Amino acid sequence: MVLPDKSGVFSREQAQFLIKDFFDKHPPTSFQIIHQGERENATFAIGRYNYNQGQYRLLFLTKNNGHETLIHQLRVEKQDE
């Protein structure tokens, strides 16, 4: 997982805490998917995440293990305007 101020491999609980903290601090004003696709058991999307003070590029990759779909990778990158 890559967030503007943290990156690494985290446990499910740590990741949930960090993601919630990020979205609490940067509530969205809009979100638009700009590209998406899928292949075998994986799906990805790239989006434009706007908030009051700017914009982030958000990329996420999910994988289905046969029982459930899980977030495999999440990247949130600050975009220059």
PDB file of N, CA, C and O in Angstrom, chain B, residues numbered from 101:
ATOM      1  N   MET B 101       0.844  -1.161   0.000  1.00  0.00           N
ATOM      2  CA  MET B 101       0.000   0.000   0.000  1.00  0.00           C
ATOM      3  C   MET B 101       0.893   1.229   0.000  1.00  0.00           C
ATOM      4  O   MET B 101       1.910   1.280   0.692  1.00  0.00           O
ATOM      5  N   VAL B 102       0.497   2.208  -0.784  1.00  0.00           N
ATOM      6  CA  VAL B 102       1.237   3.463  -0.839  1.00  0.00           C
ATOM      7  C   VAL B 102       0.249   4.605  -0.611  1.00  0.00           C
ATOM      8  O   VAL B 102      -0.692   4.794  -1.382  1.00  0.00           O
ATOM      9  N   LEU B 103       0.477   5.349   0.446  1.00  0.00           N
ATOM     10  CA  LEU B 103      -0.274   6.565   0.741  1.00  0.00           C
ATOM     11  C   LEU B 103       0.720   7.717   0.720  1.00  0.00           C
ATOM     12  O   LEU B 103       1.926   7.479   0.765  1.00  0.00           O
ATOM     13  N   PRO B 104       0.248   8.960   0.653  1.00  0.00           N
ATOM     14  CA  PRO B 104       1.187  10.084   0.580  1.00  0.00           C
ATOM     15  C   PRO B 104       2.223  10.128   1.698  1.00  0.00           C
ATOM     16  O   PRO B 104       3.344  10.584   1.472  1.00  0.00           O
ATOM     17  N   ASP B 105       1.879   9.669   2.889  1.00  0.00           N
ATOM     18  CA  ASP B 105       2.843   9.752   3.990  1.00  0.00           C
ATOM     19  C   ASP B 105       3.235   8.394   4.571  1.00  0.00           C
ATOM     20  O   ASP B 105       3.946   8.335   5.574  1.00  0.00           O
ATOM     21  N   LYS B 106       2.778   7.300   3.950  1.00  0.00           N
ATOM     22  CA  LYS B 106       3.103   5.953   4.429  1.00  0.00           C
ATOM     23  C   LYS B 106       3.146   5.007   3.237  1.00  0.00           C
ATOM     24  O   LYS B 106       2.382   5.150   2.282  1.00  0.00           O
ATOM     25  N   SER B 107       4.051   4.040   3.310  1.00  0.00           N
ATOM     26  CA  SER B 107       4.032   2.977   2.305  1.00  0.00           C
ATOM     27  C   SER B 107       4.619   1.717   2.912  1.00  0.00           C
ATOM     28  O   SER B 107       5.474   1.774   3.796  1.00  0.00           O
ATOM     29  N   GLY B 108       4.154   0.594   2.431  1.00  0.00           N
ATOM     30  CA  GLY B 108       4.663  -0.670   2.922  1.00  0.00           C
ATOM     31  C   GLY B 108       3.627  -1.762   2.803  1.00  0.00           C
ATOM     32  O   GLY B 108       2.572  -1.579   2.196  1.00  0.00           O
ATOM     33  N   VAL B 109       3.941  -2.890   3.387  1.00  0.00           N
ATOM     34  CA  VAL B 109       3.021  -4.017   3.456  1.00  0.00           C
ATOM     35  C   VAL B 109       2.472  -4.037   4.876  1.00  0.00           C
ATOM     36  O   VAL B 109       3.233  -4.081   5.844  1.00  0.00           O
ATOM     37  N   PHE B 110       1.147  -4.005   4.996  1.00  0.00           N
ATOM     38  CA  PHE B 110       0.503  -3.885   6.299  1.00  0.00           C
ATOM     39  C   PHE B 110      -0.479  -5.028   6.517  1.00  0.00           C
ATOM     40  O   PHE B 110      -0.987  -5.616   5.562  1.00  0.00           O
ATOM     41  N   SER B 111      -0.737  -5.332   7.774  1.00  0.00           N
ATOM     42  CA  SER B 111      -1.783  -6.300   8.100  1.00  0.00           C
ATOM     43  C   SER B 111      -3.130  -5.698   7.710  1.00  0.00           C
ATOM     44  O   SER B 111      -3.237  -4.494   7.479  1.00  0.00           O
ATOM     45  N   ARG B 112      -4.143  -6.534   7.641  1.00  0.00           N
ATOM     46  CA  ARG B 112      -5.482  -6.057   7.296  1.00  0.00           C
ATOM     47  C   ARG B 112      -5.927  -4.956   8.257  1.00  0.00           C
ATOM     48  O   ARG B 112      -6.467  -3.937   7.827  1.00  0.00           O
ATOM     49  N   GLU B 113      -5.703  -5.159   9.557  1.00  0.00           N
ATOM     50  CA  GLU B 113      -6.131  -4.182  10.557  1.00  0.00           C
ATOM     51  C   GLU B 113      -5.375  -2.865  10.405  1.00  0.00           C
ATOM     52  O   GLU B 113      -5.970  -1.790  10.481  1.00  0.00           O
ATOM     53  N   GLN B 114      -4.065  -2.950  10.193  1.00  0.00           N
ATOM     54  CA  GLN B 114      -3.268  -1.733   9.998  1.00  0.00           C
ATOM     55  C   GLN B 114      -3.723  -0.995   8.744  1.00  0.00           C
ATOM     56  O   GLN B 114      -3.882   0.226   8.764  1.00  0.00           O
ATOM     57  N   ALA B 115      -3.932  -1.728   7.658  1.00  0.00           N
ATOM     58  CA  ALA B 115      -4.355  -1.110   6.400  1.00  0.00           C
ATOM     59  C   ALA B 115      -5.706  -0.427   6.563  1.00  0.00           C
ATOM     60  O   ALA B 115      -5.893   0.692   6.085  1.00  0.00           O
ATOM     61  N   GLN B 116      -6.644  -1.081   7.228  1.00  0.00           N
ATOM     62  CA  GLN B 116      -7.956  -0.473   7.450  1.00  0.00           C
ATOM     63  C   GLN B 116      -7.831   0.827   8.236  1.00  0.00           C
ATOM     64  O   GLN B 116      -8.478   1.819   7.902  1.00  0.00           O
ATOM     65  N   PHE B 117      -7.008   0.828   9.270  1.00  0.00           N
ATOM     66  CA  PHE B 117      -6.801   2.029  10.071  1.00  0.00           C
ATOM     67  C   PHE B 117      -6.196   3.145   9.220  1.00  0.00           C
ATOM     68  O   PHE B 117      -6.672   4.280   9.266  1.00  0.00           O
ATOM     69  N   LEU B 118      -5.157   2.840   8.446  1.00  0.00           N
ATOM     70  CA  LEU B 118      -4.480   3.857   7.635  1.00  0.00           C
ATOM     71  C   LEU B 118      -5.386   4.413   6.541  1.00  0.00           C
ATOM     72  O   LEU B 118      -5.381   5.617   6.284  1.00  0.00           O
ATOM     73  N   ILE B 119      -6.157   3.548   5.902  1.00  0.00           N
ATOM     74  CA  ILE B 119      -7.068   4.007   4.849  1.00  0.00           C
ATOM     75  C   ILE B 119      -8.151   4.896   5.443  1.00  0.00           C
ATOM     76  O   ILE B 119      -8.452   5.957   4.896  1.00  0.00           O
ATOM     77  N   LYS B 120      -8.738   4.474   6.557  1.00  0.00           N
ATOM     78  CA  LYS B 120      -9.772   5.298   7.201  1.00  0.00           C
ATOM     79  C   LYS B 120      -9.202   6.649   7.610  1.00  0.00           C
ATOM     80  O   LYS B 120      -9.847   7.680   7.417  1.00  0.00           O
ATOM     81  N   ASP B 121      -8.003   6.649   8.172  1.00  0.00           N
ATOM     82  CA  ASP B 121      -7.362   7.892   8.583  1.00  0.00           C
ATOM     83  C   ASP B 121      -7.146   8.817   7.382  1.00  0.00           C
ATOM     84  O   ASP B 121      -7.404  10.017   7.469  1.00  0.00           O
ATOM     85  N   PHE B 122      -6.678   8.267   6.274  1.00  0.00           N
ATOM     86  CA  PHE B 122      -6.461   9.077   5.072  1.00  0.00           C
ATOM     87  C   PHE B 122      -7.772   9.703   4.597  1.00  0.00           C
ATOM     88  O   PHE B 122      -7.826  10.910   4.358  1.00  0.00           O
ATOM     89  N   PHE B 123      -8.832   8.896   4.457  1.00  0.00           N
ATOM     90  CA  PHE B 123     -10.098   9.417   3.952  1.00  0.00           C
ATOM     91  C   PHE B 123     -10.763  10.374   4.943  1.00  0.00           C
ATOM     92  O   PHE B 123     -11.462  11.296   4.523  1.00  0.00           O
ATOM     93  N   ASP B 124     -10.562  10.175   6.243  1.00  0.00           N
ATOM     94  CA  ASP B 124     -11.076  11.131   7.230  1.00  0.00           C
ATOM     95  C   ASP B 124     -10.383  12.483   7.095  1.00  0.00           C
ATOM     96  O   ASP B 124     -11.021  13.525   7.246  1.00  0.00           O
ATOM     97  N   LYS B 125      -9.078  12.474   6.812  1.00  0.00           N
ATOM     98  CA  LYS B 125      -8.311  13.717   6.682  1.00  0.00           C
ATOM     99  C   LYS B 125      -8.483  14.382   5.320  1.00  0.00           C
ATOM    100  O   LYS B 125      -8.257  15.585   5.187  1.00  0.00           O
ATOM    101  N   HIS B 126      -8.879  13.616   4.314  1.00  0.00           N
ATOM    102  CA  HIS B 126      -9.015  14.125   2.942  1.00  0.00           C
ATOM    103  C   HIS B 126     -10.363  13.697   2.362  1.00  0.00           C
ATOM    104  O   HIS B 126     -10.400  12.916   1.412  1.00  0.00           O
ATOM    105  N   PRO B 127     -11.471  14.195   2.917  1.00  0.00           N
ATOM    106  CA  PRO B 127     -12.775  13.757   2.418  1.00  0.00           C
ATOM    107  C   PRO B 127     -12.953  14.147   0.949  1.00  0.00           C
ATOM    108  O   PRO B 127     -12.574  15.248   0.550  1.00  0.00           O
ATOM    109  N   PRO B 128     -13.523  13.259   0.151  1.00  0.00           N
ATOM    110  CA  PRO B 128     -13.636  13.524  -1.281  1.00  0.00           C
ATOM    111  C   PRO B 128     -14.700  14.565  -1.606  1.00  0.00           C
ATOM    112  O   PRO B 128     -15.725  14.673  -0.933  1.00  0.00           O
ATOM    113  N   THR B 129     -14.423  15.321  -2.654  1.00  0.00           N
ATOM    114  CA  THR B 129     -15.454  16.164  -3.252  1.00  0.00           C
ATOM    115  C   THR B 129     -15.965  15.509  -4.522  1.00  0.00           C
ATOM    116  O   THR B 129     -17.103  15.741  -4.931  1.00  0.00           O
ATOM    117  N   SER B 130     -15.118  14.679  -5.155  1.00  0.00           N
ATOM    118  CA  SER B 130     -15.540  13.891  -6.315  1.00  0.00           C
ATOM    119  C   SER B 130     -14.516  12.795  -6.580  1.00  0.00           C
ATOM    120  O   SER B 130     -13.376  12.851  -6.119  1.00  0.00           O
ATOM    121  N   PHE B 131     -14.959  11.802  -7.334  1.00  0.00           N
ATOM    122  CA  PHE B 131     -14.075  10.716  -7.750  1.00  0.00           C
ATOM    123  C   PHE B 131     -14.516  10.273  -9.131  1.00  0.00           C
ATOM    124  O   PHE B 131     -15.706  10.092  -9.389  1.00  0.00           O
ATOM    125  N   GLN B 132     -13.543  10.099 -10.018  1.00  0.00           N
ATOM    126  CA  GLN B 132     -13.847   9.673 -11.383  1.00  0.00           C
ATOM    127  C   GLN B 132     -12.868   8.584 -11.799  1.00  0.00           C
ATOM    128  O   GLN B 132     -11.654   8.768 -11.711  1.00  0.00           O
ATOM    129  N   ILE B 133     -13.391   7.453 -12.250  1.00  0.00           N
ATOM    130  CA  ILE B 133     -12.530   6.401 -12.786  1.00  0.00           C
ATOM    131  C   ILE B 133     -12.107   6.822 -14.187  1.00  0.00           C
ATOM    132  O   ILE B 133     -12.945   7.143 -15.030  1.00  0.00           O
ATOM    133  N   ILE B 134     -10.786   6.815 -14.428  1.00  0.00           N
ATOM    134  CA  ILE B 134     -10.286   7.224 -15.739  1.00  0.00           C
ATOM    135  C   ILE B 134      -9.790   6.038 -16.566  1.00  0.00           C
ATOM    136  O   ILE B 134      -9.606   6.157 -17.778  1.00  0.00           O
ATOM    137  N   HIS B 135      -9.576   4.909 -15.919  1.00  0.00           N
ATOM    138  CA  HIS B 135      -9.174   3.701 -16.648  1.00  0.00           C
ATOM    139  C   HIS B 135      -9.439   2.493 -15.764  1.00  0.00           C
ATOM    140  O   HIS B 135      -9.242   2.544 -14.550  1.00  0.00           O
ATOM    141  N   GLN B 136      -9.886   1.406 -16.381  1.00  0.00           N
ATOM    142  CA  GLN B 136     -10.114   0.184 -15.622  1.00  0.00           C
ATOM    143  C   GLN B 136      -9.984  -1.023 -16.535  1.00  0.00           C
ATOM    144  O   GLN B 136     -10.093  -0.911 -17.756  1.00  0.00           O
ATOM    145  N   GLY B 137      -9.754  -2.161 -15.933  1.00  0.00           N
ATOM    146  CA  GLY B 137      -9.628  -3.380 -16.719  1.00  0.00           C
ATOM    147  C   GLY B 137      -9.620  -4.600 -15.831  1.00  0.00           C
ATOM    148  O   GLY B 137      -9.625  -4.504 -14.604  1.00  0.00           O
ATOM    149  N   GLU B 138      -9.609  -5.750 -16.480  1.00  0.00           N
ATOM    150  CA  GLU B 138      -9.559  -6.994 -15.722  1.00  0.00           C
ATOM    151  C   GLU B 138      -8.841  -8.059 -16.526  1.00  0.00           C
ATOM    152  O   GLU B 138      -8.761  -8.005 -17.754  1.00  0.00           O
ATOM    153  N   ARG B 139      -8.325  -9.026 -15.789  1.00  0.00           N
ATOM    154  CA  ARG B 139      -7.595 -10.133 -16.390  1.00  0.00           C
ATOM    155  C   ARG B 139      -7.668 -11.306 -15.425  1.00  0.00           C
ATOM    156  O   ARG B 139      -7.293 -11.186 -14.258  1.00  0.00           O
ATOM    157  N   GLU B 140      -8.145 -12.424 -15.911  1.00  0.00           N
ATOM    158  CA  GLU B 140      -8.302 -13.631 -15.108  1.00  0.00           C
ATOM    159  C   GLU B 140      -8.981 -13.310 -13.780  1.00  0.00           C
ATOM    160  O   GLU B 140     -10.161 -12.960 -13.770  1.00  0.00           O
ATOM    161  N   ASN B 141      -8.275 -13.420 -12.674  1.00  0.00           N
ATOM    162  CA  ASN B 141      -8.895 -13.207 -11.362  1.00  0.00           C
ATOM    163  C   ASN B 141      -8.569 -11.845 -10.761  1.00  0.00           C
ATOM    164  O   ASN B 141      -8.734 -11.647  -9.557  1.00  0.00           O
ATOM    165  N   ALA B 142      -8.108 -10.900 -11.585  1.00  0.00           N
ATOM    166  CA  ALA B 142      -7.703  -9.582 -11.074  1.00  0.00           C
ATOM    167  C   ALA B 142      -8.453  -8.465 -11.802  1.00  0.00           C
ATOM    168  O   ALA B 142      -8.747  -8.563 -12.993  1.00  0.00           O
ATOM    169  N   THR B 143      -8.750  -7.417 -11.064  1.00  0.00           N
ATOM    170  CA  THR B 143      -9.391  -6.222 -11.605  1.00  0.00           C
ATOM    171  C   THR B 143      -8.614  -5.017 -11.106  1.00  0.00           C
ATOM    172  O   THR B 143      -8.157  -4.992  -9.963  1.00  0.00           O
ATOM    173  N   PHE B 144      -8.466  -4.012 -11.971  1.00  0.00           N
ATOM    174  CA  PHE B 144      -7.785  -2.798 -11.528  1.00  0.00           C
ATOM    175  C   PHE B 144      -8.561  -1.579 -11.996  1.00  0.00           C
ATOM    176  O   PHE B 144      -9.347  -1.642 -12.941  1.00  0.00           O
ATOM    177  N   ALA B 145      -8.324  -0.482 -11.321  1.00  0.00           N
ATOM    178  CA  ALA B 145      -8.913   0.798 -11.712  1.00  0.00           C
ATOM    179  C   ALA B 145      -7.963   1.915 -11.307  1.00  0.00           C
ATOM    180  O   ALA B 145      -7.270   1.840 -10.292  1.00  0.00           O
ATOM    181  N   ILE B 146      -7.956   2.947 -12.129  1.00  0.00           N
ATOM    182  CA  ILE B 146      -7.204   4.168 -11.847  1.00  0.00           C
ATOM    183  C   ILE B 146      -8.222   5.293 -11.842  1.00  0.00           C
ATOM    184  O   ILE B 146      -9.042   5.406 -12.753  1.00  0.00           O
ATOM    185  N   GLY B 147      -8.166   6.123 -10.814  1.00  0.00           N
ATOM    186  CA  GLY B 147      -9.147   7.183 -10.705  1.00  0.00           C
ATOM    187  C   GLY B 147      -8.547   8.502 -10.275  1.00  0.00           C
ATOM    188  O   GLY B 147      -7.415   8.577  -9.798  1.00  0.00           O
ATOM    189  N   ARG B 148      -9.338   9.532 -10.459  1.00  0.00           N
ATOM    190  CA  ARG B 148      -8.985  10.889 -10.051  1.00  0.00           C
ATOM    191  C   ARG B 148      -9.823  11.210  -8.815  1.00  0.00           C
ATOM    192  O   ARG B 148     -11.052  11.261  -8.879  1.00  0.00           O
ATOM    193  N   TYR B 149      -9.144  11.425  -7.697  1.00  0.00           N
ATOM    194  CA  TYR B 149      -9.784  11.656  -6.400  1.00  0.00           C
ATOM    195  C   TYR B 149      -9.582  13.119  -6.034  1.00  0.00           C
ATOM    196  O   TYR B 149      -8.459  13.546  -5.765  1.00  0.00           O
ATOM    197  N   ASN B 150     -10.659  13.882  -6.022  1.00  0.00           N
ATOM    198  CA  ASN B 150     -10.582  15.301  -5.684  1.00  0.00           C
ATOM    199  C   ASN B 150     -11.051  15.529  -4.254  1.00  0.00           C
ATOM    200  O   ASN B 150     -11.995  14.899  -3.776  1.00  0.00           O
ATOM    201  N   TYR B 151     -10.366  16.442  -3.593  1.00  0.00           N
ATOM    202  CA  TYR B 151     -10.771  16.873  -2.256  1.00  0.00           C
ATOM    203  C   TYR B 151     -10.567  18.385  -2.197  1.00  0.00           C
ATOM    204  O   TYR B 151     -10.057  18.968  -3.155  1.00  0.00           O
ATOM    205  N   ASN B 152     -10.946  19.023  -1.114  1.00  0.00           N
ATOM    206  CA  ASN B 152     -10.951  20.493  -1.044  1.00  0.00           C
ATOM    207  C   ASN B 152      -9.610  21.144  -1.330  1.00  0.00           C
ATOM    208  O   ASN B 152      -9.578  22.276  -1.811  1.00  0.00           O
ATOM    209  N   GLN B 153      -8.504  20.472  -1.051  1.00  0.00           N
ATOM    210  CA  GLN B 153      -7.199  21.106  -1.208  1.00  0.00           C
ATOM    211  C   GLN B 153      -6.391  20.559  -2.377  1.00  0.00           C
ATOM    212  O   GLN B 153      -5.204  20.865  -2.492  1.00  0.00           O
ATOM    213  N   GLY B 154      -7.000  19.758  -3.248  1.00  0.00           N
ATOM    214  CA  GLY B 154      -6.239  19.257  -4.384  1.00  0.00           C
ATOM    215  C   GLY B 154      -6.779  17.973  -4.957  1.00  0.00           C
ATOM    216  O   GLY B 154      -7.974  17.685  -4.906  1.00  0.00           O
ATOM    217  N   GLN B 155      -5.846  17.205  -5.510  1.00  0.00           N
ATOM    218  CA  GLN B 155      -6.228  16.004  -6.238  1.00  0.00           C
ATOM    219  C   GLN B 155      -5.199  14.892  -6.021  1.00  0.00           C
ATOM    220  O   GLN B 155      -3.998  15.143  -5.920  1.00  0.00           O
ATOM    221  N   TYR B 156      -5.697  13.672  -5.953  1.00  0.00           N
ATOM    222  CA  TYR B 156      -4.854  12.487  -5.880  1.00  0.00           C
ATOM    223  C   TYR B 156      -5.177  11.570  -7.052  1.00  0.00           C
ATOM    224  O   TYR B 156      -6.292  11.570  -7.574  1.00  0.00           O
ATOM    225  N   ARG B 157      -4.194  10.802  -7.445  1.00  0.00           N
ATOM    226  CA  ARG B 157      -4.393   9.707  -8.394  1.00  0.00           C
ATOM    227  C   ARG B 157      -4.491   8.451  -7.543  1.00  0.00           C
ATOM    228  O   ARG B 157      -3.608   8.171  -6.732  1.00  0.00           O
ATOM    229  N   LEU B 158      -5.558   7.703  -7.729  1.00  0.00           N
ATOM    230  CA  LEU B 158      -5.795   6.519  -6.925  1.00  0.00           C
ATOM    231  C   LEU B 158      -5.781   5.294  -7.837  1.00  0.00           C
ATOM    232  O   LEU B 158      -6.482   5.263  -8.849  1.00  0.00           O
ATOM    233  N   LEU B 159      -5.000   4.305  -7.487  1.00  0.00           N
ATOM    234  CA  LEU B 159      -4.945   3.052  -8.235  1.00  0.00           C
ATOM    235  C   LEU B 159      -5.214   1.915  -7.268  1.00  0.00           C
ATOM    236  O   LEU B 159      -4.626   1.849  -6.188  1.00  0.00           O
ATOM    237  N   PHE B 160      -6.106   1.025  -7.662  1.00  0.00           N
ATOM    238  CA  PHE B 160      -6.281  -0.155  -6.828  1.00  0.00           C
ATOM    239  C   PHE B 160      -6.394  -1.403  -7.688  1.00  0.00           C
ATOM    240  O   PHE B 160      -6.905  -1.376  -8.808  1.00  0.00           O
ATOM    241  N   LEU B 161      -5.906  -2.483  -7.131  1.00  0.00           N
ATOM    242  CA  LEU B 161      -5.906  -3.785  -7.775  1.00  0.00           C
ATOM    243  C   LEU B 161      -6.573  -4.766  -6.826  1.00  0.00           C
ATOM    244  O   LEU B 161      -6.179  -4.880  -5.666  1.00  0.00           O
ATOM    245  N   THR B 162      -7.575  -5.466  -7.313  1.00  0.00           N
ATOM    246  CA  THR B 162      -8.233  -6.487  -6.506  1.00  0.00           C
ATOM    247  C   THR B 162      -7.978  -7.854  -7.128  1.00  0.00           C
ATOM    248  O   THR B 162      -7.790  -7.977  -8.338  1.00  0.00           O
ATOM    249  N   LYS B 163      -7.975  -8.859  -6.292  1.00  0.00           N
ATOM    250  CA  LYS B 163      -7.825 -10.237  -6.764  1.00  0.00           C
ATOM    251  C   LYS B 163      -8.881 -11.106  -6.098  1.00  0.00           C
ATOM    252  O   LYS B 163      -9.208 -10.932  -4.924  1.00  0.00           O
ATOM    253  N   ASN B 164      -9.402 -12.041  -6.876  1.00  0.00           N
ATOM    254  CA  ASN B 164     -10.366 -12.995  -6.352  1.00  0.00           C
ATOM    255  C   ASN B 164      -9.655 -14.317  -6.130  1.00  0.00           C
ATOM    256  O   ASN B 164      -9.041 -14.866  -7.045  1.00  0.00           O
ATOM    257  N   ASN B 165      -9.741 -14.819  -4.914  1.00  0.00           N
ATOM    258  CA  ASN B 165      -9.055 -16.069  -4.580  1.00  0.00           C
ATOM    259  C   ASN B 165      -9.967 -17.288  -4.687  1.00  0.00           C
ATOM    260  O   ASN B 165      -9.622 -18.373  -4.217  1.00  0.00           O
ATOM    261  N   GLY B 166     -11.130 -17.104  -5.307  1.00  0.00           N
ATOM    262  CA  GLY B 166     -12.086 -18.198  -5.428  1.00  0.00           C
ATOM    263  C   GLY B 166     -13.192 -18.137  -4.400  1.00  0.00           C
ATOM    264  O   GLY B 166     -14.266 -18.705  -4.599  1.00  0.00           O
ATOM    265  N   HIS B 167     -12.931 -17.444  -3.291  1.00  0.00           N
ATOM    266  CA  HIS B 167     -13.915 -17.325  -2.219  1.00  0.00           C
ATOM    267  C   HIS B 167     -14.374 -15.887  -2.018  1.00  0.00           C
ATOM    268  O   HIS B 167     -15.532 -15.634  -1.687  1.00  0.00           O
ATOM    269  N   GLU B 168     -13.453 -14.949  -2.223  1.00  0.00           N
ATOM    270  CA  GLU B 168     -13.770 -13.543  -2.001  1.00  0.00           C
ATOM    271  C   GLU B 168     -12.824 -12.672  -2.812  1.00  0.00           C
ATOM    272  O   GLU B 168     -11.744 -13.104  -3.214  1.00  0.00           O
ATOM    273  N   THR B 169     -13.251 -11.445  -3.043  1.00  0.00           N
ATOM    274  CA  THR B 169     -12.411 -10.474  -3.732  1.00  0.00           C
ATOM    275  C   THR B 169     -11.773  -9.575  -2.688  1.00  0.00           C
ATOM    276  O   THR B 169     -12.460  -9.005  -1.841  1.00  0.00           O
ATOM    277  N   LEU B 170     -10.447  -9.453  -2.757  1.00  0.00           N
ATOM    278  CA  LEU B 170      -9.696  -8.669  -1.780  1.00  0.00           C
ATOM    279  C   LEU B 170      -8.878  -7.594  -2.479  1.00  0.00           C
ATOM    280  O   LEU B 170      -8.446  -7.772  -3.617  1.00  0.00           O
ATOM    281  N   ILE B 171      -8.671  -6.485  -1.794  1.00  0.00           N
ATOM    282  CA  ILE B 171      -7.767  -5.456  -2.312  1.00  0.00           C
ATOM    283  C   ILE B 171      -6.353  -5.998  -2.194  1.00  0.00           C
ATOM    284  O   ILE B 171      -5.891  -6.327  -1.102  1.00  0.00           O
ATOM    285  N   HIS B 172      -5.679  -6.088  -3.317  1.00  0.00           N
ATOM    286  CA  HIS B 172      -4.315  -6.609  -3.349  1.00  0.00           C
ATOM    287  C   HIS B 172      -3.296  -5.475  -3.285  1.00  0.00           C
ATOM    288  O   HIS B 172      -2.232  -5.614  -2.681  1.00  0.00           O
ATOM    289  N   GLN B 173      -3.637  -4.346  -3.918  1.00  0.00           N
ATOM    290  CA  GLN B 173      -2.732  -3.196  -3.906  1.00  0.00           C
ATOM    291  C   GLN B 173      -3.558  -1.917  -3.945  1.00  0.00           C
ATOM    292  O   GLN B 173      -4.586  -1.845  -4.618  1.00  0.00           O
ATOM    293  N   LEU B 174      -3.094  -0.913  -3.216  1.00  0.00           N
ATOM    294  CA  LEU B 174      -3.712   0.408  -3.219  1.00  0.00           C
ATOM    295  C   LEU B 174      -2.599   1.437  -3.246  1.00  0.00           C
ATOM    296  O   LEU B 174      -1.673   1.393  -2.435  1.00  0.00           O
ATOM    297  N   ARG B 175      -2.700   2.369  -4.191  1.00  0.00           N
ATOM    298  CA  ARG B 175      -1.727   3.462  -4.293  1.00  0.00           C
ATOM    299  C   ARG B 175      -2.501   4.773  -4.366  1.00  0.00           C
ATOM    300  O   ARG B 175      -3.440   4.910  -5.151  1.00  0.00           O
ATOM    301  N   VAL B 176      -2.101   5.723  -3.550  1.00  0.00           N
ATOM    302  CA  VAL B 176      -2.674   7.065  -3.569  1.00  0.00           C
ATOM    303  C   VAL B 176      -1.511   8.024  -3.747  1.00  0.00           C
ATOM    304  O   VAL B 176      -0.633   8.117  -2.889  1.00  0.00           O
ATOM    305  N   GLU B 177      -1.511   8.740  -4.873  1.00  0.00           N
ATOM    306  CA  GLU B 177      -0.396   9.627  -5.202  1.00  0.00           C
ATOM    307  C   GLU B 177      -0.904  11.042  -5.428  1.00  0.00           C
ATOM    308  O   GLU B 177      -1.890  11.246  -6.136  1.00  0.00           O
ATOM    309  N   LYS B 178      -0.241  12.009  -4.833  1.00  0.00           N
ATOM    310  CA  LYS B 178      -0.593  13.421  -4.996  1.00  0.00           C
ATOM    311  C   LYS B 178      -0.380  13.834  -6.447  1.00  0.00           C
ATOM    312  O   LYS B 178       0.626  13.476  -7.059  1.00  0.00           O
ATOM    313  N   GLN B 179      -1.327  14.586  -6.994  1.00  0.00           N
ATOM    314  CA  GLN B 179      -1.230  15.076  -8.364  1.00  0.00           C
ATOM    315  C   GLN B 179      -0.977  16.574  -8.359  1.00  0.00           C
ATOM    316  O   GLN B 179      -1.607  17.321  -7.610  1.00  0.00           O
ATOM    317  N   ASP B 180      -0.055  17.000  -9.197  1.00  0.00           N
ATOM    318  CA  ASP B 180       0.159  18.433  -9.380  1.00  0.00           C
ATOM    319  C   ASP B 180      -0.964  18.966 -10.239  1.00  0.00           C
ATOM    320  O   ASP B 180      -1.402  18.312 -11.185  1.00  0.00           O
ATOM    321  N   GLU B 181      -1.423  20.148  -9.907  1.00  0.00           N
ATOM    322  CA  GLU B 181      -2.549  20.716 -10.660  1.00  0.00           C
ATOM    323  C   GLU B 181      -2.075  21.636 -11.736  1.00  0.00           C
ATOM    324  O   GLU B 181      -2.889  22.202 -12.467  1.00  0.00           O
TER     325      GLU B 181
END
